[in-house]
Amino acid sequence: MSMYDGKKVIIIGDRDGIPGPAMEECLKNTGAEVVFSATECFV
């Protein structure tokens, strides 16, 4: 059982850092439900 089982997750990635889809891929097998994933440019 993971600490993410049944949790809903919002991911906001950074264009120059770690993009949202990469973080989403890392959470794929943790039991978390990704409800929103985006990559933004913070200037």
GIFEN-V417102 format. One record per helix or strand. SS is the DSSP state (H for helix, E for strand). FROM is the first residue (numbers start at 0). LEN is the number of residues. If there is no record, write none. Layout:
<<SS	FROM	LEN> <SS	FROM	LEN>>
This chain:
<<E	7	7> <H	19	7> <E	32	8>>
